Amino acid sequence: MAGDCSIRAMWILNNLRAVVFSRRFPVVEKRWRAACQNENESSGDDPVKDTVFSSLPSDSELSAAFSERRTREGSVRGFGIRVPQSKEGSDSWVDDPITRHIVGFYINSEEEGENNLLWPLALHIKGPYCILILPSVEPKHVKAYARVWAFMVAYAIGDIVTGDVAEPEVVVSQSPSVGGLLDSLTGSIGISGISRAKPIAAPVASSAPSSAAAVGTLAPDVPKSGSRLLDKDALRSFISSAMPFGTPLDLSYSNIFSIKANGFSSLDIPPQDLKQPAWKPYLYKGKQRLLFTIHETLHAAMYDRDEIPDSLSVSGQINCRAELEGLPDVSFPLTGVSRSKIEVLSFHPCSQVPEQNVDKQALMFSPPLGNFVLMRYQATCSLGPPVKGFYQLSMVSEDEGAFLFKLHLMEGYKSPLTMEFCNVTMPFPRRRILSLDGTPSTGTVSNTEHSVEWKIITSGRGLSGKSIEATFPGTVRFAPWQTQRSTFFMSVLEGTMDDDSDDETENTNNMANTEEFLMEKMNKDLPPVDLEEPFSWLAYNYAKVSFKIVGASLSGISINPKSVSIYPTVKAPVELSSQVTSGDYILWNTLGKCPSAVNASVTQRFSNGGCQASMDKTY
Amino acid sequence: MAEKPPPKPISPQDWESLVEDFQNGGFRREKWRSLFPSVVELALSSILKKEFPFKIPLVIFLEEFSDLLFPANSLSSLLERLVETLRVLVQSPIDGIHVTYALKEQMMVSTTSILISTNSVESVEAQLTESVVELLLAVINRPNHGPDRHARAIACECLRELEKAYPCLLSEIAGHLWSLCQSERTHASQSYILLFTTVIHSIVNRKLNVSVLNTSVPLVPFNIPQWVLGSEKEELLELNYKELRRAMAFLLEWPQVLTPCGMMVFMGMIMPLAVDLDLQPSMLKVQFFGMIYSFNPLLYHVVLIMYSRFSEAFNEQETEIVRRLLLFSLELQQYLVFRLLSVHWLMGVLNGLMVNGEDVEKKKSIVEMGFRLYPSVFDPLSLKALKLDLLAFCSVCIDSLKPQNVSDMIVGDENSVVKLFQDGLVSVSAFKWMPPWSTETTVAFHTFHKFLIGASSHSDDDPSTTTALMESAIFNHLKGMLVDLILEFQRLVPVIVTFIDRLLGCQKHLWLGERLLQTIDANLHHRVVIDYRLVSYFPIFDRIAENQTIPPRRLLELLTKFMAFLVEKHGPGTGVKSWSRGSKVLVICRTMLTHHQSSRLFLGLSRLLAFTCLYFPDLEVRDHARIYLRMLICVPGMKLRGMLNLGEQLLGISPSAHSGSFFSAPSPRHYPDVKKSMNISSYIHLERMIPLLVKQSWSLSLLPLRVGSGKPDFSGGFKDTEATTDERELDANIQFQTISGDKRTDKPEATLYVMDAKVSEILEILRRHFSCIPDFKHMPGLKVKIPCFLRFESDTFNHVWGGESSKNGLHGVDALPAIYATVLKFSSLAQYGSIPSCHIPFLLGQPPASGYLPGETDSLDLVAKHDDSGEEEIYKARVMIELEPREPTPGVVDVFIETNGEVGQIITGQLQSIMVGIEDLFLKAIAPPDIGEDVLPDYYSDLFNALWDACGSTSNTGRETFPLKNGNGFAAVNGTRSVKLLEIPPDSLIHATERYLTRFVVSVSGERLVNVVKDRGIIKDIIWKDDDSGLLIDAVTSVTNQDTMPLYLTFFENEDEQESRLNISKRSIGCIHVLIFLPPKFHLLFLMEKGQNPNFPFTPPNFMDDDVLNMHNWGYYEPSIKGHLSLQLMSSMVERDTKPFIPGRDPNLMVATNAAFHPRDCVVSEAHIPTNYVRDSWINERDKFFSMLPAPAPNYGILPEASTAHSLPSLQPPPDSSTRDEMVVSRVEELPASKDGLQPRKRQDGAAPKMPKAKKPRKPKENANSTVQRLKPAKSIDIQIDGFDMDVSGIPIPVCSCTGAPQQCYRWGCGGWQSACCTTNVSMYPLPMSTKRRGARIAGRKMSQGAFKKVLKKLAAENYNFSNPIDLRSYWARHGTNKFVTIR
């Protein structure tokens, strides 16, 4: 039972909170019941045992429980950490952000007539769908949870993790992986759909793991079924292959899909002396070549302040597509690893642990079919920021702001680094722009109702080998501020809002200047953000830079195509490309508030220490 | 098949809806129940149909609901059908359309699943299972076969599942499986490997001695081994280690073939195998540790599982594991949930390390790695929260390591934990200015909590010491931080309250919350600004008020100040504000009352409430304050709490005793219980506070009261029924006459009367006197008050009414019964007018005489009951019977009581009647208002003489009538005299006089007597006639004999005053003149002459009007001192209206305080009377209520201000007992000032109650300032420069000349300026370039109002002509608010 990592059931709910798909695994359920029985027998007359919900809820029961939890927790995900609205016994009472992902339902069963806890459920939200996975964990953990519950002591997860030293993995082991699985699953079959509404255009999918699709030159071989509808058949066949008995075996959708779609012919001959890995059901046949793409995403918080250092971080990955026959091993040294202060290196499971040297990180891997992420890393930017400068916005009056950009692009960047495009966006999600006044020194300006966009470099005219300076002073006029009290404020915060507006009189004459006054005013109906957001974007003034740089990596990491070796030796051309895109590349308004964090010095020390530690190791 | 409400499903659509109904559950599933056994058959036949598109879902459906669809009674046949179907499908060739691999695979899976879940091996013929296994084995027995490789993999999984369900099912054919496993080279090899691993695993688990190399048992036909069927237990207990290890070695060769999921499953079996087979864990480690470098969380997880199982083998790698987990959480590409999990895992690993490891140094270095995990800017908030948790966790770990190793802590010392906390918090520092509901705030407080509770977990056996935590730097820092937060960001108050509530709500951390509250209490009060915004702190105050560990003193002081502020600020526009703030303050007061011992609160709270109910501008608030004050004063603690309880359960109070609490809905109504109320007077007593002097029996003869009834007949017999002593002093015969004005006004004689000068003088005096006497027929008459006590006996009461509280195990006062809302009604046959009823809100029963320890009473909630009599008083309620006598007769007042018991019983009944004696009616003569205090004795003396004369010489004044005050009534004088000789020593007479009649004495004459009386100092403020009165005193003899000689009194012929004085001069030592007024308009005059002759008579000349009223035996004084009682009478008379306040405890304090409170009373009561009649009946009791302020202590806090408060509403702190006396003195002296208190009464008449302006010393210019600001509130900025106001709005807009030409500046902020011309490009005199940022200039093109003021100041000092625009070029501020602004 301990090593069992199975799923008792799964449900997919749509945004109407109706179950659109459900699947139960009777074999797992049978084991679970046996385990429950054992547990109950061994623990004697434990009063808590009743709280273990022994049978699976029907779809309607689950749907009801889902709605109930949603009401209880404020949203589908829930509060995550304890807030005044939290009720005892609810997930947010536990006060752990993980409860936004691992949730508990109270099933109001018709037969049993009482509230029963169904826990843990992994919750994954993708597009309009909520995917719920009920993994099979040992009943004693559920009980422990219930007991903690009963004692009003809040830290269930924390206690399980800290108190259950022997198996720190209990809760978390199984479910998230399945969540991830379904993500890739649903994502690739096109369930995805609506991306979450963010205050600004969501950064280019820097965190999307299936980055193969982002590699422009390579056509992903994951088939895309354009249907927006839930393809139940596809799901069913995926499940029957990936986890026929509720225990996942292979979660690679592309593999399973090809197997299901294509089957195998007698021409697919297994290798003679090697076992074909389970993650590579087919072997490549055809012209051989090896493609690498270094894809980096640059995140930056540019403060332009003396007291806060700018922070710049690169998260990168090397994507690979190995069109090689047979089951060859590929190896090559990574260059620039030490220079670029790599903080994290992690690799595809197919690769061997690299030897770590000062400036030579050799990597050997046996490539799977298709596009894959060979390695990931976090690094600091070895060059300066590609877009440097500041953004200032000063509210001249309540409805008029004077702003100024002064930017240097590609300062110190040499060929072949080319900036393909560069846009600067000033989002004003809470104000309506009436007019915009001002001419940039270069580029074009346009504005929508809630944002101003300045295209410094338009695609087609890349900037390479030189740096430019761009300034953009201007004035933006807004429609008068209107208090926007959403229903959220009416409902949730009714209790916390003071009934008599105490500070109205004081505010007007105490405020030192327009900006503070305006901010005070606007903050009054600032909605809270989700825990998934880094901060409340709405509260700040900032400009977001988006660009794309090709030609080399910013971290300095690279692959020398000449030193790539393949065993057994074949002659295959090696192609290398790299591109850098912007992630959260934010210019904070120098004259306003900005979020920050203390980390630079610490991570610096840390990365050195980390390297040191890893250097000591030999494999 | 019997019923067919739902038709048999035939088409795919039918099946689809059926499946949906099943999944939906409930009634939708139920409706298919009738078809149950046949559904399976129908489904199976559909599956075998050629043209049927819904096959796979149908198969899955059968699997999912196998427990419903395969009932036990028809299981066997159904399973047979199923297996048959499977066989057909598996063996039929693939046509790609109807029979696909997918269908085959699903059929295999589902059949297996159904077999397992129906427990086919045991429930039906084992042969069925055997045939399925055979079928599956046949499928897998074609290694490396191309097209069906995936089906083979699935078949392997089916077999594995069966093996898991029936362990060792396949153990006999393990050899075959191994060889299949070896030869398989397609991607299906994972399934083969897993199948073989499973078999090995179950063999080892069951300890079967089976050869895994042996292939002697044929693969097919398959027979279920005996041990699976359970008939034979394991016969062999020796494992074939050698073979098994070989198998393991084989298995460990192929990890890279497995998918991550496969690896997970594989490792789940390999690890126990390794343990059972005694393999080196390091072997596993070498093989699998590399997975930690993968970015797949599953592989991470595998390593972690391995680590948790074999932690000792990973000794060297711990650092690496921790490091990898840290890094994992930093990987931006990962899904958030995995990053969260990695932090969780990290905490788990660290925790495990802390528990198990021994090497402190290593632990430390590992834990310190955790410190490096600061949140970064773009981390999602949930991750930030978890990272902060981790920081807290690490700091705890380091702390716990510390005692063992104090030296060279880099991060672990106290300060750096604080530093850590601060640095970590930066990432959510927005919580300070964001709205309180923002997620940042939530995260920040989540972190506070984590850091605060630190090491103390919630488990009960956690030994973490509270003191250590309390002394920790982080706790101190947090405390300070919270206080600062509260002060700086008021909007955070609710959040902080929630935070504290959370701590308070947890038993383990209760003390933390309390400590925080204490800190806030200690620090907040002197730092907080008292203004309207103070109200935002009220939630905190409420918690403080609730908390018993915090002395309420500070809070009360603050609230009192706040109330004073509200009163002071009250104006026409602040009505609602004052009301809401005031009520909120009272809510806190209520909270205090319900949570604290009243004794702790008493001083402060009574001040606060008294202040509020006197001065607060809002009526409702005043009322509430008054109610609370009354409760505080007269209801003991526990009962009070019960009454105030709004229904919530209070700590330590059993609610049952107060089920009918003050605010809750009334319990079922109790009707008066007649039987129980019968003997009510036996245990509820209303008693006179001052017993009557004379024990008397009455023989009252009332002569018909008639106008002009002719001769007075006072010959009614005197019956000395109870002559207790022979020292009877006097008796009196009083005759009264009321003359109705309308009948006498036309009397002609009055004007014809001839008068001499003396007579006219007498008449003058008498007219004046009578004009002060109210005519009770036309206006309210004079009132006589008889103070009484109401008390009842607890035990009897309980006995009758079944007091519950005594059974509740309560102690002390709380065990005593109480009565609520008592109404006393009075009636009398005597002519006392209508007597107002009395209201007593609350009264506690008297404890039983025995068993009440003084120690217990010390803990009473009422304070300031330091002496014995004081303790008694909580069981007594003072009742004031107000009579308005129509004639000065003693009488009996009947008393009816109506009250409520604890549980709402209504108790009614008649109490014992109250006797009213003649001495109750004694009043001092009314002085005309224009008589000054200093000449009052003269006036009384003159009045006495005049009355005396008028009585004596009726011929002179007899026909004269005197108009009464305010009415049409007239009075005529008609008096009688009698002389009585008293054979008592003069000393005792003086004693008696002093004791009982002091305040009625108008003059004393005779030098000796004067000396004696004056020396005693009791009688004062009268006319002393020692020499000029002409009494000749035989000084020589009398001095020695005085004490022994009996006193004799002489009849004093007052028409011949001089003569008689001469006559008696040799024998008398002096006279005492006593004037007593008896309402409504009668007088009693005594002239007590004390002579040396023992037989000399004393004659009290009595006079009054006609209309005879004979009272016989109205009483005898008993000069013999009866100790206490007579003393009380005496003192009461002394004090009645001399000084308004007498320090010290005194039973008649009431009177005094009444006087003192009077001016304020009117402020309070008049305002509310029109609105709240219901409450009035209770609230008007306030007078008594105040009078009951027990002992001086609480009063002093209020009273000094009481007289002066109108001028200065701020309260002084209460003096402690050591300064009490001075306070008293000062207040007595201040009393004249209280006459000012009449002013507010007049003001009160207005609709809006106004509070008098504070006369705080204030500089006039400030005043001027404020008025100006009111006139121009927003725009104009007045600047005060060197004490001289300057209207900045008048001066021209400043310019900046940095471009060479003056350019007008823009306004900036409130009163500040910013340059319009200073840009980097335009300016000719630009500011220097910034060294830090290329292209930018250093800061400074703005100035705030403050800076501008400075400029103005400077210029003013230089005598600048302000009509010219100021050039600000050289004055721009250098602060960093603007670095660069262009405005066009």
Interface residues (C-beta under 8 A of the other chain):
Chain A: A2 G3 D4 C5 V19 S22 R23 R24 F25 P26 V27 E29 K30 R31 P57 S58 D59 S60 E61 F79 G80 I81 R82 V83 P84 D95 D96 P97 I98 R100 H101 E110 F151 M152 V153 A154 Y155 I157 G158 D159 V161 T162 G163 D164 V165 A166 E167 P168 E169 V172 S173 P176 S177 G179 G180 D183 S206 S207 P209 S211 K232 D233 R236 S237 S240 S241 P244 F245 T247 P248 L249 D250 L251 S252 I259 K260 G263 F264 S265 S266 L267 D268 I269 P270 P271 Q272 L274 K275 Q276 P277 A278 W279 K280 P281 T297 H299 A301 D304 D306 S311 S313 S315 Q317 E343 V344 L345 S346 F347 H348 P349 C350 S351 Q352 V353 P354 S366 V373 M375 R376 Q378 F390 Q392 S394 V396 A402 L404 K406 P473 T475 V492 L493 T496 D498 D500 D502 D503 E506 T508 N509 M511 A512 N513 T514 M519 N523 K524 D525 L526 P528 V529 D530 L531 E532 E533 P534 F535 S536 A539 G583 D584 T590 L591 K593 P595 S596 A597 V598 N599 V602 T603 R605 F606 G609 G610 A613 S614 K617 Y619
Chain B: Q23 N24 G25 G26 R28 R29 I56 P57 I60 E63 E64 S66 D67 Y101 A102 E105 Q106 V109 T112 S113 I114 I116 S117 N144 G146 P147 D148 R149 H150 I154 E157 C158 E161 K164 A165 E184 R185 T186 H187 A188 S189 Q190 S191 L194 W254 Q256 V257 L258 T259 P260 C261 G262 M264 V265 M267 G268 M269 M271 P272 G290 M291 Y293 S294 F295 N296 P297 L298 L299 H301 L304 I305 S308 R309 T319 E320 R323 L326 L327 F328 L330 E331 L332 Q333 Q334 Y335 L336 V337 F338 L340 L341 H344 W345 M347 G348 V349 N351 G352 V355 N356 M369 F371 R372 Y374 P375 S376 V377 F378 D379 P380 L381 S382 L383 K384 A385 L386 D389 D423 G424 V426 S427 V428 S429 A430 W433 M434 P435 P436 W437 S438 T439 E440 T442 V443 H446 H449 S457 H458 S459 P494 V495 T498 R502 G505 C506 K508 Y532 R533 V535 S536 V576 K577 S580 P1273 A1274 Y1306 W1308 G1309 C1310 G1312 K1332 R1333 G1335 A1336 S1344 T1377 N1378 K1379 F1380 V1381 T1382 I1383 R1384
